[in-house]
Amino acid sequence: MSRPAEGVPVAETRIEVRSPEIDSFGHVNHAVFLHYFEHARYEALEAAGFSWPTLTERDWQIYVVRIEVDYLAEARRGDDLLVRTWSEAFRRTTMVLGQEIVRSDDPSQAVARARVTAVWIGPDRRPMRVPEDVRAGLSAGAAT
């Protein structure tokens, strides 16, 4: 999976691994990483000016339709992780976001990487064009 293109803003979200997120093997369960990625996507949207209340006010929803994850290293209770989120591409009604989880104390060590495709849903509950202000906020005006 790719890394962010030069000049594309990268949102960062810190997460500390908690005891209930550990599986019987003593590390973070693979499904928990999906929660980390989702939390970081909403943090990235908020940093771009699109908080949960703003999405609700505009009656927009975002549906994940595809997610690919590469699990690269284990994470254990108490680990301090950093989730990075950036835009990779926009199509008419979809956006593709790249994400990676690294260790805060060693950002060169990737724990997991993901590529997420999401569809924007409008007030009529049908796919809608990804709003221009969202595109600009997530990609600093990068070409789409």
N, CA, C and O atoms as CSV, one atom per row, in Angstrom:
chain,resi,resn,atom,element,x,y,z
A,1,MET,N,N,0.840,-1.176,0.000
A,1,MET,CA,C,0.000,0.000,0.000
A,1,MET,C,C,0.878,1.230,0.000
A,1,MET,O,O,2.019,1.212,0.464
A,2,SER,N,N,0.319,2.290,-0.529
A,2,SER,CA,C,1.127,3.479,-0.777
A,2,SER,C,C,1.295,4.355,0.457
A,2,SER,O,O,0.603,4.196,1.463
A,3,ARG,N,N,2.223,5.272,0.347
A,3,ARG,CA,C,2.464,6.309,1.336
A,3,ARG,C,C,1.867,7.592,0.779
A,3,ARG,O,O,1.576,7.665,-0.415
A,4,PRO,N,N,1.679,8.614,1.627
A,4,PRO,CA,C,1.072,9.852,1.125
A,4,PRO,C,C,1.939,10.537,0.079
A,4,PRO,O,O,3.165,10.546,0.179
A,5,ALA,N,N,1.287,11.109,-0.923
A,5,ALA,CA,C,1.996,11.864,-1.951
A,5,ALA,C,C,2.545,13.143,-1.324
A,5,ALA,O,O,1.991,13.660,-0.354
A,6,GLU,N,N,3.617,13.633,-1.878
A,6,GLU,CA,C,4.222,14.857,-1.359
A,6,GLU,C,C,3.231,16.014,-1.450
A,6,GLU,O,O,2.583,16.215,-2.477
A,7,GLY,N,N,3.126,16.764,-0.366
A,7,GLY,CA,C,2.241,17.916,-0.328
A,7,GLY,C,C,0.833,17.619,0.144
A,7,GLY,O,O,0.077,18.549,0.429
A,8,VAL,N,N,0.453,16.341,0.237
A,8,VAL,CA,C,-0.882,15.981,0.721
A,8,VAL,C,C,-0.851,16.006,2.243
A,8,VAL,O,O,0.017,15.383,2.854
A,9,PRO,N,N,-1.794,16.723,2.867
A,9,PRO,CA,C,-1.794,16.780,4.330
A,9,PRO,C,C,-2.062,15.416,4.949
A,9,PRO,O,O,-2.837,14.617,4.422
A,10,VAL,N,N,-1.407,15.167,6.076
A,10,VAL,CA,C,-1.569,13.917,6.803
A,10,VAL,C,C,-2.081,14.246,8.199
A,10,VAL,O,O,-1.418,14.949,8.961
A,11,ALA,N,N,-3.252,13.740,8.527
A,11,ALA,CA,C,-3.803,13.906,9.872
A,11,ALA,C,C,-3.232,12.816,10.762
A,11,ALA,O,O,-3.051,11.682,10.319
A,12,GLU,N,N,-2.949,13.150,12.005
A,12,GLU,CA,C,-2.384,12.175,12.935
A,12,GLU,C,C,-3.254,12.069,14.175
A,12,GLU,O,O,-3.673,13.076,14.746
A,13,THR,N,N,-3.520,10.830,14.583
A,13,THR,CA,C,-4.340,10.543,15.760
A,13,THR,C,C,-3.575,9.583,16.656
A,13,THR,O,O,-3.152,8.517,16.210
A,14,ARG,N,N,-3.398,9.953,17.913
A,14,ARG,CA,C,-2.723,9.075,18.873
A,14,ARG,C,C,-3.731,8.130,19.522
A,14,ARG,O,O,-4.853,8.516,19.849
A,15,ILE,N,N,-3.298,6.882,19.700
A,15,ILE,CA,C,-4.125,5.868,20.362
A,15,ILE,C,C,-3.231,5.056,21.283
A,15,ILE,O,O,-2.164,4.593,20.879
A,16,GLU,N,N,-3.669,4.886,22.519
A,16,GLU,CA,C,-2.967,3.993,23.446
A,16,GLU,C,C,-3.743,2.688,23.511
A,16,GLU,O,O,-4.956,2.693,23.721
A,17,VAL,N,N,-3.055,1.581,23.335
A,17,VAL,CA,C,-3.693,0.267,23.352
A,17,VAL,C,C,-4.167,-0.029,24.770
A,17,VAL,O,O,-3.408,0.068,25.734
A,18,ARG,N,N,-5.457,-0.397,24.870
A,18,ARG,CA,C,-6.069,-0.691,26.163
A,18,ARG,C,C,-6.263,-2.195,26.343
A,18,ARG,O,O,-6.324,-2.940,25.365
A,19,SER,N,N,-6.358,-2.632,27.581
A,19,SER,CA,C,-6.479,-4.060,27.911
A,19,SER,C,C,-7.598,-4.786,27.170
A,19,SER,O,O,-7.370,-5.898,26.694
A,20,PRO,N,N,-8.820,-4.200,27.046
A,20,PRO,CA,C,-9.891,-4.961,26.378
A,20,PRO,C,C,-9.650,-5.200,24.886
A,20,PRO,O,O,-10.365,-5.984,24.261
A,21,GLU,N,N,-8.652,-4.531,24.315
A,21,GLU,CA,C,-8.371,-4.670,22.879
A,21,GLU,C,C,-7.406,-5.824,22.588
A,21,GLU,O,O,-7.084,-6.096,21.431
A,22,ILE,N,N,-6.956,-6.490,23.631
A,22,ILE,CA,C,-5.981,-7.574,23.510
A,22,ILE,C,C,-6.715,-8.901,23.357
A,22,ILE,O,O,-7.707,-9.159,24.039
A,23,ASP,N,N,-6.215,-9.737,22.454
A,23,ASP,CA,C,-6.834,-11.048,22.268
A,23,ASP,C,C,-6.096,-12.115,23.078
A,23,ASP,O,O,-5.189,-11.796,23.846
A,24,SER,N,N,-6.479,-13.361,22.910
A,24,SER,CA,C,-5.902,-14.463,23.690
A,24,SER,C,C,-4.425,-14.706,23.369
A,24,SER,O,O,-3.747,-15.436,24.093
A,25,PHE,N,N,-3.929,-14.106,22.301
A,25,PHE,CA,C,-2.517,-14.251,21.952
A,25,PHE,C,C,-1.660,-13.143,22.565
A,25,PHE,O,O,-0.441,-13.136,22.393
A,26,GLY,N,N,-2.297,-12.199,23.283
A,26,GLY,CA,C,-1.561,-11.153,23.979
A,26,GLY,C,C,-1.265,-9.911,23.149
A,26,GLY,O,O,-0.508,-9.042,23.581
A,27,HIS,N,N,-1.856,-9.820,21.961
A,27,HIS,CA,C,-1.671,-8.609,21.151
A,27,HIS,C,C,-3.030,-8.084,20.671
A,27,HIS,O,O,-4.062,-8.730,20.850
A,28,VAL,N,N,-3.001,-6.900,20.059
A,28,VAL,CA,C,-4.237,-6.299,19.578
A,28,VAL,C,C,-4.869,-7.211,18.529
A,28,VAL,O,O,-4.215,-7.639,17.578
A,29,ASN,N,N,-6.145,-7.495,18.726
A,29,ASN,CA,C,-6.873,-8.321,17.779
A,29,ASN,C,C,-6.989,-7.594,16.442
A,29,ASN,O,O,-7.141,-6.373,16.405
A,30,HIS,N,N,-6.919,-8.343,15.351
A,30,HIS,CA,C,-6.941,-7.735,14.020
A,30,HIS,C,C,-8.174,-6.862,13.790
A,30,HIS,O,O,-8.082,-5.835,13.118
A,31,ALA,N,N,-9.321,-7.254,14.334
A,31,ALA,CA,C,-10.547,-6.477,14.130
A,31,ALA,C,C,-10.485,-5.123,14.835
A,31,ALA,O,O,-11.132,-4.173,14.395
A,32,VAL,N,N,-9.726,-5.021,15.908
A,32,VAL,CA,C,-9.610,-3.761,16.650
A,32,VAL,C,C,-8.928,-2.698,15.785
A,32,VAL,O,O,-9.234,-1.511,15.897
A,33,PHE,N,N,-8.012,-3.126,14.929
A,33,PHE,CA,C,-7.349,-2.157,14.054
A,33,PHE,C,C,-8.354,-1.417,13.180
A,33,PHE,O,O,-8.149,-0.248,12.854
A,34,LEU,N,N,-9.442,-2.092,12.798
A,34,LEU,CA,C,-10.488,-1.419,12.016
A,34,LEU,C,C,-11.105,-0.273,12.805
A,34,LEU,O,O,-11.426,0.772,12.238
A,35,HIS,N,N,-11.273,-0.465,14.115
A,35,HIS,CA,C,-11.789,0.614,14.973
A,35,HIS,C,C,-10.797,1.771,15.037
A,35,HIS,O,O,-11.190,2.936,14.973
A,36,TYR,N,N,-9.517,1.450,15.162
A,36,TYR,CA,C,-8.492,2.504,15.184
A,36,TYR,C,C,-8.538,3.312,13.888
A,36,TYR,O,O,-8.522,4.542,13.911
A,37,PHE,N,N,-8.595,2.612,12.768
A,37,PHE,CA,C,-8.636,3.305,11.474
A,37,PHE,C,C,-9.891,4.169,11.352
A,37,PHE,O,O,-9.819,5.301,10.875
A,38,GLU,N,N,-11.038,3.644,11.779
A,38,GLU,CA,C,-12.274,4.419,11.668
A,38,GLU,C,C,-12.220,5.671,12.542
A,38,GLU,O,O,-12.584,6.759,12.095
A,39,HIS,N,N,-11.772,5.518,13.770
A,39,HIS,CA,C,-11.663,6.672,14.665
A,39,HIS,C,C,-10.770,7.742,14.034
A,39,HIS,O,O,-11.099,8.927,14.070
A,40,ALA,N,N,-9.663,7.331,13.468
A,40,ALA,CA,C,-8.725,8.285,12.858
A,40,ALA,C,C,-9.319,8.947,11.619
A,40,ALA,O,O,-9.019,10.111,11.354
A,41,ARG,N,N,-10.154,8.239,10.849
A,41,ARG,CA,C,-10.791,8.867,9.682
A,41,ARG,C,C,-11.706,10.004,10.114
A,41,ARG,O,O,-11.718,11.065,9.490
A,42,TYR,N,N,-12.470,9.789,11.174
A,42,TYR,CA,C,-13.346,10.860,11.651
A,42,TYR,C,C,-12.547,12.007,12.258
A,42,TYR,O,O,-12.956,13.164,12.155
A,43,GLU,N,N,-11.425,11.705,12.883
A,43,GLU,CA,C,-10.549,12.768,13.388
A,43,GLU,C,C,-9.986,13.581,12.216
A,43,GLU,O,O,-9.887,14.805,12.304
A,44,ALA,N,N,-9.620,12.910,11.123
A,44,ALA,CA,C,-9.099,13.602,9.937
A,44,ALA,C,C,-10.180,14.481,9.319
A,44,ALA,O,O,-9.909,15.613,8.918
A,45,LEU,N,N,-11.394,13.967,9.243
A,45,LEU,CA,C,-12.499,14.778,8.719
A,45,LEU,C,C,-12.732,16.001,9.600
A,45,LEU,O,O,-12.950,17.102,9.093
A,46,GLU,N,N,-12.686,15.815,10.901
A,46,GLU,CA,C,-12.884,16.950,11.811
A,46,GLU,C,C,-11.777,17.980,11.634
A,46,GLU,O,O,-12.047,19.181,11.627
A,47,ALA,N,N,-10.531,17.524,11.490
A,47,ALA,CA,C,-9.414,18.450,11.281
A,47,ALA,C,C,-9.575,19.231,9.981
A,47,ALA,O,O,-9.081,20.352,9.861
A,48,ALA,N,N,-10.273,18.632,9.000
A,48,ALA,CA,C,-10.511,19.286,7.713
A,48,ALA,C,C,-11.757,20.171,7.747
A,48,ALA,O,O,-12.126,20.769,6.735
A,49,GLY,N,N,-12.410,20.255,8.923
A,49,GLY,CA,C,-13.575,21.120,9.058
A,49,GLY,C,C,-14.909,20.421,8.978
A,49,GLY,O,O,-15.940,21.081,8.849
A,50,PHE,N,N,-14.919,19.107,9.051
A,50,PHE,CA,C,-16.154,18.346,8.902
A,50,PHE,C,C,-16.360,17.426,10.096
A,50,PHE,O,O,-16.177,16.211,10.015
A,51,SER,N,N,-16.750,18.048,11.214
A,51,SER,CA,C,-17.002,17.304,12.449
A,51,SER,C,C,-18.266,16.460,12.291
A,51,SER,O,O,-19.018,16.615,11.329
A,52,TRP,N,N,-18.478,15.578,13.240
A,52,TRP,CA,C,-19.684,14.746,13.231
A,52,TRP,C,C,-20.940,15.618,13.206
A,52,TRP,O,O,-21.846,15.346,12.419
A,53,PRO,N,N,-21.026,16.678,14.059
A,53,PRO,CA,C,-22.217,17.545,13.984
A,53,PRO,C,C,-22.396,18.216,12.616
A,53,PRO,O,O,-23.527,18.402,12.165
A,54,THR,N,N,-21.298,18.577,11.957
A,54,THR,CA,C,-21.396,19.186,10.625
A,54,THR,C,C,-21.954,18.185,9.623
A,54,THR,O,O,-22.809,18.530,8.808
A,55,LEU,N,N,-21.473,16.953,9.683
A,55,LEU,CA,C,-21.990,15.911,8.782
A,55,LEU,C,C,-23.478,15.692,9.033
A,55,LEU,O,O,-24.260,15.559,8.091
A,56,THR,N,N,-23.864,15.656,10.301
A,56,THR,CA,C,-25.271,15.461,10.657
A,56,THR,C,C,-26.118,16.637,10.175
A,56,THR,O,O,-27.201,16.446,9.621
A,57,GLU,N,N,-25.617,17.854,10.391
A,57,GLU,CA,C,-26.349,19.052,9.974
A,57,GLU,C,C,-26.595,19.074,8.465
A,57,GLU,O,O,-27.664,19.479,8.009
A,58,ARG,N,N,-25.610,18.640,7.705
A,58,ARG,CA,C,-25.739,18.625,6.237
A,58,ARG,C,C,-26.440,17.366,5.733
A,58,ARG,O,O,-26.706,17.228,4.539
A,59,ASP,N,N,-26.737,16.447,6.659
A,59,ASP,CA,C,-27.402,15.187,6.337
A,59,ASP,C,C,-26.573,14.339,5.375
A,59,ASP,O,O,-27.097,13.720,4.449
A,60,TRP,N,N,-25.254,14.330,5.627
A,60,TRP,CA,C,-24.330,13.515,4.846
A,60,TRP,C,C,-23.941,12.282,5.651
A,60,TRP,O,O,-23.846,12.320,6.878
A,61,GLN,N,N,-23.720,11.199,4.935
A,61,GLN,CA,C,-23.191,9.984,5.548
A,61,GLN,C,C,-22.050,9.487,4.682
A,61,GLN,O,O,-21.962,9.804,3.496
A,62,ILE,N,N,-21.190,8.712,5.288
A,62,ILE,CA,C,-20.034,8.164,4.573
A,62,ILE,C,C,-20.042,6.661,4.816
A,62,ILE,O,O,-19.919,6.201,5.951
A,63,TYR,N,N,-20.188,5.905,3.737
A,63,TYR,CA,C,-20.231,4.448,3.848
A,63,TYR,C,C,-18.931,3.851,3.321
A,63,TYR,O,O,-18.546,4.094,2.177
A,64,VAL,N,N,-18.269,3.082,4.150
A,64,VAL,CA,C,-17.093,2.350,3.692
A,64,VAL,C,C,-17.588,1.185,2.846
A,64,VAL,O,O,-18.417,0.390,3.288
A,65,VAL,N,N,-17.067,1.093,1.617
A,65,VAL,CA,C,-17.475,0.012,0.714
A,65,VAL,C,C,-16.341,-0.974,0.459
A,65,VAL,O,O,-16.562,-2.072,-0.052
A,66,ARG,N,N,-15.124,-0.570,0.820
A,66,ARG,CA,C,-13.984,-1.478,0.657
A,66,ARG,C,C,-12.879,-1.031,1.600
A,66,ARG,O,O,-12.606,0.160,1.747
A,67,ILE,N,N,-12.253,-2.011,2.235
A,67,ILE,CA,C,-11.084,-1.717,3.052
A,67,ILE,C,C,-10.100,-2.871,2.897
A,67,ILE,O,O,-10.456,-4.042,3.028
A,68,GLU,N,N,-8.871,-2.508,2.618
A,68,GLU,CA,C,-7.781,-3.473,2.509
A,68,GLU,C,C,-6.806,-3.163,3.636
A,68,GLU,O,O,-6.427,-2.007,3.828
A,69,VAL,N,N,-6.400,-4.181,4.378
A,69,VAL,CA,C,-5.484,-3.967,5.496
A,69,VAL,C,C,-4.317,-4.932,5.399
A,69,VAL,O,O,-4.500,-6.128,5.174
A,70,ASP,N,N,-3.120,-4.401,5.571
A,70,ASP,CA,C,-1.922,-5.218,5.733
A,70,ASP,C,C,-1.492,-5.097,7.184
A,70,ASP,O,O,-1.226,-3.998,7.670
A,71,TYR,N,N,-1.422,-6.233,7.880
A,71,TYR,CA,C,-0.970,-6.260,9.264
A,71,TYR,C,C,0.524,-6.571,9.245
A,71,TYR,O,O,0.939,-7.617,8.745
A,72,LEU,N,N,1.324,-5.669,9.784
A,72,LEU,CA,C,2.775,-5.762,9.613
A,72,LEU,C,C,3.537,-6.097,10.890
A,72,LEU,O,O,4.609,-6.699,10.824
A,73,ALA,N,N,3.014,-5.724,12.034
A,73,ALA,CA,C,3.675,-5.992,13.312
A,73,ALA,C,C,2.620,-6.007,14.400
A,73,ALA,O,O,1.543,-5.434,14.235
A,74,GLU,N,N,2.923,-6.656,15.505
A,74,GLU,CA,C,1.930,-6.696,16.579
A,74,GLU,C,C,2.001,-5.442,17.439
A,74,GLU,O,O,3.023,-4.759,17.500
A,75,ALA,N,N,0.894,-5.166,18.093
A,75,ALA,CA,C,0.817,-4.093,19.083
A,75,ALA,C,C,0.294,-4.727,20.362
A,75,ALA,O,O,-0.547,-5.625,20.326
A,76,ARG,N,N,0.801,-4.250,21.490
A,76,ARG,CA,C,0.445,-4.830,22.790
A,76,ARG,C,C,-0.103,-3.776,23.732
A,76,ARG,O,O,0.019,-2.577,23.480
A,77,ARG,N,N,-0.711,-4.236,24.824
A,77,ARG,CA,C,-1.292,-3.330,25.818
A,77,ARG,C,C,-0.272,-2.280,26.242
A,77,ARG,O,O,0.882,-2.584,26.544
A,78,GLY,N,N,-0.740,-1.029,26.254
A,78,GLY,CA,C,0.109,0.079,26.671
A,78,GLY,C,C,0.900,0.725,25.555
A,78,GLY,O,O,1.458,1.807,25.743
A,79,ASP,N,N,0.964,0.081,24.385
A,79,ASP,CA,C,1.686,0.699,23.264
A,79,ASP,C,C,1.017,2.014,22.881
A,79,ASP,O,O,-0.209,2.123,22.868
A,80,ASP,N,N,1.831,2.994,22.572
A,80,ASP,CA,C,1.336,4.286,22.108
A,80,ASP,C,C,1.481,4.300,20.587
A,80,ASP,O,O,2.590,4.244,20.056
A,81,LEU,N,N,0.352,4.374,19.903
A,81,LEU,CA,C,0.342,4.288,18.451
A,81,LEU,C,C,-0.068,5.619,17.834
A,81,LEU,O,O,-0.737,6.437,18.465
A,82,LEU,N,N,0.342,5.812,16.600
A,82,LEU,CA,C,-0.013,7.004,15.836
A,82,LEU,C,C,-0.658,6.534,14.542
A,82,LEU,O,O,-0.051,5.794,13.767
A,83,VAL,N,N,-1.899,6.972,14.313
A,83,VAL,CA,C,-2.608,6.615,13.076
A,83,VAL,C,C,-2.526,7.816,12.143
A,83,VAL,O,O,-2.961,8.913,12.492
A,84,ARG,N,N,-1.976,7.607,10.975
A,84,ARG,CA,C,-1.868,8.652,9.949
A,84,ARG,C,C,-2.933,8.417,8.892
A,84,ARG,O,O,-3.170,7.284,8.473
A,85,THR,N,N,-3.577,9.506,8.463
A,85,THR,CA,C,-4.661,9.413,7.476
A,85,THR,C,C,-4.452,10.484,6.415
A,85,THR,O,O,-4.155,11.632,6.745
A,86,TRP,N,N,-4.605,10.120,5.138
A,86,TRP,CA,C,-4.444,11.073,4.038
A,86,TRP,C,C,-5.342,10.674,2.871
A,86,TRP,O,O,-5.770,9.525,2.765
A,87,SER,N,N,-5.617,11.629,2.010
A,87,SER,CA,C,-6.426,11.334,0.824
A,87,SER,C,C,-5.516,10.808,-0.280
A,87,SER,O,O,-4.413,11.311,-0.491
A,88,GLU,N,N,-6.000,9.791,-0.974
A,88,GLU,CA,C,-5.269,9.237,-2.115
A,88,GLU,C,C,-5.939,9.607,-3.430
A,88,GLU,O,O,-5.266,9.928,-4.409
A,89,ALA,N,N,-7.270,9.560,-3.447
A,89,ALA,CA,C,-7.977,9.830,-4.697
A,89,ALA,C,C,-9.427,10.176,-4.414
A,89,ALA,O,O,-10.007,9.774,-3.405
A,90,PHE,N,N,-9.991,10.937,-5.343
A,90,PHE,CA,C,-11.419,11.231,-5.314
A,90,PHE,C,C,-11.982,10.873,-6.675
A,90,PHE,O,O,-11.396,11.187,-7.711
A,91,ARG,N,N,-13.110,10.221,-6.656
A,91,ARG,CA,C,-13.878,9.992,-7.871
A,91,ARG,C,C,-15.179,10.765,-7.697
A,91,ARG,O,O,-15.305,11.545,-6.752
A,92,ARG,N,N,-16.112,10.573,-8.555
A,92,ARG,CA,C,-17.345,11.363,-8.458
A,92,ARG,C,C,-18.010,11.224,-7.092
A,92,ARG,O,O,-18.207,12.226,-6.405
A,93,THR,N,N,-18.359,10.007,-6.685
A,93,THR,CA,C,-19.078,9.809,-5.422
A,93,THR,C,C,-18.236,9.120,-4.349
A,93,THR,O,O,-18.713,8.900,-3.236
A,94,THR,N,N,-17.003,8.783,-4.671
A,94,THR,CA,C,-16.162,8.062,-3.711
A,94,THR,C,C,-14.864,8.801,-3.428
A,94,THR,O,O,-14.406,9.644,-4.198
A,95,MET,N,N,-14.298,8.442,-2.287
A,95,MET,CA,C,-12.957,8.908,-1.948
A,95,MET,C,C,-12.172,7.698,-1.470
A,95,MET,O,O,-12.721,6.756,-0.898
A,96,VAL,N,N,-10.870,7.754,-1.722
A,96,VAL,CA,C,-9.976,6.707,-1.261
A,96,VAL,C,C,-9.002,7.358,-0.290
A,96,VAL,O,O,-8.330,8.334,-0.621
A,97,LEU,N,N,-8.940,6.802,0.909
A,97,LEU,CA,C,-8.032,7.301,1.931
A,97,LEU,C,C,-6.977,6.251,2.223
A,97,LEU,O,O,-7.270,5.056,2.270
A,98,GLY,N,N,-5.758,6.702,2.418
A,98,GLY,CA,C,-4.685,5.838,2.874
A,98,GLY,C,C,-4.528,6.031,4.359
A,98,GLY,O,O,-4.742,7.128,4.875
A,99,GLN,N,N,-4.154,4.971,5.053
A,99,GLN,CA,C,-3.927,5.071,6.487
A,99,GLN,C,C,-2.789,4.130,6.879
A,99,GLN,O,O,-2.578,3.085,6.263
A,100,GLU,N,N,-2.069,4.530,7.920
A,100,GLU,CA,C,-1.081,3.627,8.484
A,100,GLU,C,C,-1.004,3.857,9.977
A,100,GLU,O,O,-1.216,4.968,10.463
A,101,ILE,N,N,-0.700,2.800,10.690
A,101,ILE,CA,C,-0.487,2.869,12.127
A,101,ILE,C,C,0.984,2.598,12.364
A,101,ILE,O,O,1.533,1.601,11.896
A,102,VAL,N,N,1.616,3.503,13.100
A,102,VAL,CA,C,3.035,3.369,13.451
A,102,VAL,C,C,3.165,3.484,14.960
A,102,VAL,O,O,2.239,3.916,15.647
A,103,ARG,N,N,4.313,3.096,15.456
A,103,ARG,CA,C,4.601,3.283,16.875
A,103,ARG,C,C,5.030,4.727,17.091
A,103,ARG,O,O,5.870,5.246,16.356
A,104,SER,N,N,4.458,5.373,18.094
A,104,SER,CA,C,4.790,6.775,18.367
A,104,SER,C,C,6.267,6.958,18.678
A,104,SER,O,O,6.860,7.971,18.308
A,105,ASP,N,N,6.870,5.974,19.363
A,105,ASP,CA,C,8.280,6.104,19.730
A,105,ASP,C,C,9.229,5.713,18.598
A,105,ASP,O,O,10.435,5.941,18.690
A,106,ASP,N,N,8.683,5.125,17.531
A,106,ASP,CA,C,9.485,4.760,16.361
A,106,ASP,C,C,8.602,4.835,15.118
A,106,ASP,O,O,8.169,3.804,14.604
A,107,PRO,N,N,8.325,6.071,14.622
A,107,PRO,CA,C,7.409,6.238,13.488
A,107,PRO,C,C,7.840,5.531,12.208
A,107,PRO,O,O,7.053,5.430,11.266
A,108,SER,N,N,9.066,5.046,12.159
A,108,SER,CA,C,9.492,4.313,10.967
A,108,SER,C,C,8.983,2.872,10.986
A,108,SER,O,O,9.045,2.184,9.967
A,109,GLN,N,N,8.482,2.409,12.130
A,109,GLN,CA,C,7.985,1.037,12.236
A,109,GLN,C,C,6.474,1.002,12.058
A,109,GLN,O,O,5.723,1.359,12.964
A,110,ALA,N,N,6.041,0.570,10.887
A,110,ALA,CA,C,4.613,0.456,10.603
A,110,ALA,C,C,4.051,-0.795,11.262
A,110,ALA,O,O,4.659,-1.864,11.211
A,111,VAL,N,N,2.896,-0.652,11.875
A,111,VAL,CA,C,2.202,-1.765,12.501
A,111,VAL,C,C,1.135,-2.311,11.547
A,111,VAL,O,O,0.949,-3.523,11.441
A,112,ALA,N,N,0.434,-1.399,10.852
A,112,ALA,CA,C,-0.597,-1.804,9.887
A,112,ALA,C,C,-0.787,-0.678,8.879
A,112,ALA,O,O,-0.550,0.490,9.184
A,113,ARG,N,N,-1.215,-1.042,7.682
A,113,ARG,CA,C,-1.548,-0.061,6.637
A,113,ARG,C,C,-2.902,-0.438,6.052
A,113,ARG,O,O,-3.254,-1.613,5.954
A,114,ALA,N,N,-3.656,0.598,5.664
A,114,ALA,CA,C,-4.983,0.352,5.090
A,114,ALA,C,C,-5.230,1.289,3.918
A,114,ALA,O,O,-4.671,2.382,3.828
A,115,ARG,N,N,-6.077,0.823,3.042
A,115,ARG,CA,C,-6.593,1.648,1.934
A,115,ARG,C,C,-8.105,1.504,2.000
A,115,ARG,O,O,-8.639,0.398,1.923
A,116,VAL,N,N,-8.794,2.645,2.145
A,116,VAL,CA,C,-10.230,2.641,2.407
A,116,VAL,C,C,-10.959,3.386,1.297
A,116,VAL,O,O,-10.613,4.520,0.968
A,117,THR,N,N,-11.966,2.744,0.726
A,117,THR,CA,C,-12.829,3.396,-0.264
A,117,THR,C,C,-14.176,3.638,0.397
A,117,THR,O,O,-14.789,2.723,0.948
A,118,ALA,N,N,-14.628,4.889,0.334
A,118,ALA,CA,C,-15.893,5.263,0.963
A,118,ALA,C,C,-16.752,6.040,-0.024
A,118,ALA,O,O,-16.236,6.783,-0.859
A,119,VAL,N,N,-18.064,5.864,0.079
A,119,VAL,CA,C,-19.044,6.546,-0.759
A,119,VAL,C,C,-19.737,7.604,0.082
A,119,VAL,O,O,-20.123,7.358,1.224
A,120,TRP,N,N,-19.887,8.796,-0.509
A,120,TRP,CA,C,-20.640,9.872,0.147
A,120,TRP,C,C,-22.116,9.676,-0.152
A,120,TRP,O,O,-22.509,9.444,-1.295
A,121,ILE,N,N,-22.929,9.774,0.898
A,121,ILE,CA,C,-24.368,9.576,0.786
A,121,ILE,C,C,-25.065,10.879,1.178
A,121,ILE,O,O,-24.756,11.468,2.214
A,122,GLY,N,N,-26.002,11.323,0.346
A,122,GLY,CA,C,-26.692,12.585,0.570
A,122,GLY,C,C,-27.989,12.438,1.338
A,122,GLY,O,O,-28.338,11.342,1.777
A,123,PRO,N,N,-28.705,13.546,1.501
A,123,PRO,CA,C,-29.966,13.560,2.255
A,123,PRO,C,C,-31.014,12.583,1.727
A,123,PRO,O,O,-31.860,12.109,2.484
A,124,ASP,N,N,-30.958,12.283,0.425
A,124,ASP,CA,C,-31.935,11.349,-0.149
A,124,ASP,C,C,-31.501,9.888,0.010
A,124,ASP,O,O,-32.139,8.980,-0.522
A,125,ARG,N,N,-30.405,9.675,0.750
A,125,ARG,CA,C,-29.841,8.336,1.021
A,125,ARG,C,C,-29.313,7.661,-0.236
A,125,ARG,O,O,-29.281,6.434,-0.336
A,126,ARG,N,N,-28.899,8.489,-1.195
A,126,ARG,CA,C,-28.302,7.984,-2.435
A,126,ARG,C,C,-26.899,8.559,-2.557
A,126,ARG,O,O,-26.608,9.607,-1.981
A,127,PRO,N,N,-26.022,7.885,-3.302
A,127,PRO,CA,C,-24.676,8.436,-3.488
A,127,PRO,C,C,-24.739,9.845,-4.062
A,127,PRO,O,O,-25.571,10.148,-4.918
A,128,MET,N,N,-23.859,10.687,-3.582
A,128,MET,CA,C,-23.774,12.068,-4.043
A,128,MET,C,C,-22.332,12.380,-4.400
A,128,MET,O,O,-21.415,11.669,-3.990
A,129,ARG,N,N,-22.137,13.431,-5.153
A,129,ARG,CA,C,-20.786,13.868,-5.489
A,129,ARG,C,C,-20.059,14.263,-4.203
A,129,ARG,O,O,-20.625,14.947,-3.350
A,130,VAL,N,N,-18.803,13.831,-4.068
A,130,VAL,CA,C,-18.017,14.248,-2.905
A,130,VAL,C,C,-17.918,15.770,-2.963
A,130,VAL,O,O,-17.421,16.315,-3.948
A,131,PRO,N,N,-18.380,16.459,-1.929
A,131,PRO,CA,C,-18.403,17.925,-1.957
A,131,PRO,C,C,-17.014,18.528,-2.180
A,131,PRO,O,O,-16.010,18.037,-1.664
A,132,GLU,N,N,-16.991,19.600,-2.960
A,132,GLU,CA,C,-15.712,20.259,-3.281
A,132,GLU,C,C,-14.979,20.722,-2.038
A,132,GLU,O,O,-13.752,20.632,-1.977
A,133,ASP,N,N,-15.720,21.225,-1.025
A,133,ASP,CA,C,-15.033,21.694,0.172
A,133,ASP,C,C,-14.416,20.536,0.957
A,133,ASP,O,O,-13.414,20.722,1.647
A,134,VAL,N,N,-14.999,19.359,0.859
A,134,VAL,CA,C,-14.420,18.166,1.478
A,134,VAL,C,C,-13.143,17.771,0.734
A,134,VAL,O,O,-12.110,17.501,1.348
A,135,ARG,N,N,-13.229,17.744,-0.583
A,135,ARG,CA,C,-12.043,17.420,-1.395
A,135,ARG,C,C,-10.900,18.365,-1.061
A,135,ARG,O,O,-9.769,17.932,-0.839
A,136,ALA,N,N,-11.202,19.660,-1.027
A,136,ALA,CA,C,-10.176,20.653,-0.741
A,136,ALA,C,C,-9.631,20.502,0.677
A,136,ALA,O,O,-8.423,20.598,0.895
A,137,GLY,N,N,-10.516,20.266,1.636
A,137,GLY,CA,C,-10.095,20.145,3.030
A,137,GLY,C,C,-9.204,18.951,3.282
A,137,GLY,O,O,-8.283,19.021,4.095
A,138,LEU,N,N,-9.470,17.849,2.591
A,138,LEU,CA,C,-8.679,16.623,2.805
A,138,LEU,C,C,-7.418,16.571,1.945
A,138,LEU,O,O,-6.482,15.837,2.261
A,139,SER,N,N,-7.391,17.342,0.864
A,139,SER,CA,C,-6.246,17.209,-0.043
A,139,SER,C,C,-5.533,18.529,-0.305
A,139,SER,O,O,-4.656,18.594,-1.166
A,140,ALA,N,N,-5.892,19.567,0.414
A,140,ALA,CA,C,-5.269,20.890,0.220
A,140,ALA,C,C,-5.376,21.327,-1.229
A,140,ALA,O,O,-4.452,21.938,-1.767
A,141,GLY,N,N,-6.515,21.013,-1.872
A,141,GLY,CA,C,-6.759,21.447,-3.232
A,141,GLY,C,C,-6.047,20.634,-4.290
A,141,GLY,O,O,-5.955,21.072,-5.437
A,142,ALA,N,N,-5.530,19.442,-3.936
A,142,ALA,CA,C,-4.837,18.620,-4.920
A,142,ALA,C,C,-5.780,18.248,-6.056
A,142,ALA,O,O,-6.994,18.188,-5.862
A,143,ALA,N,N,-5.241,18.003,-7.217
A,143,ALA,CA,C,-6.051,17.633,-8.386
A,143,ALA,C,C,-6.800,16.343,-8.109
A,143,ALA,O,O,-6.294,15.449,-7.431
A,144,THR,N,N,-8.005,16.258,-8.638
A,144,THR,CA,C,-8.822,15.044,-8.422
A,144,THR,C,C,-8.988,14.296,-9.719
A,144,THR,O,O,-9.640,13.252,-9.749
